[in-house]
Amino acid sequence: MTMAEIGIRARMLVKDIMTSPVITIDEDEPVNKAAQLMDQHNLGCIIVTSKQGKPLGIITERDLVARVLAKNTLPRKLTAK
């Protein structure tokens, strides 16, 4: 049985897994807002943008765990940047 026969594509495109519209957060917003948006939209990550709307990076669930929770930092005191 081939991958195609069981419904698995050998090549996956971004459009196959992305949400539309893309959910973003401004770089100056607090991290807790990023977590709230991720929860509200059922996302595992969120794009961080500049004031001009250009993508700067990404915050993942892993980032929230390793960089905020594990260090016992208050999410409202950290910015998405």
URHUMO-V269879 format. One record per run of one state. SS is the DSSP state (A for helix, B for strand, O for the rest). FROM is the first residue (numbers start at 0). TO is the last residue. If there is no record, write none. Layout:
SS:FROM:TO / SS:FROM:TO
//
This chain:
O:0:2 / A:3:5 / O:6:12 / A:13:16 / O:17:22 / B:23:25 / O:26:28 / B:29:29 / A:30:39 / O:40:43 / B:44:48 / O:49:53 / B:54:59 / A:60:68 / O:69:73 / A:74:76 / O:77:77 / B:78:78 / O:79:80
//
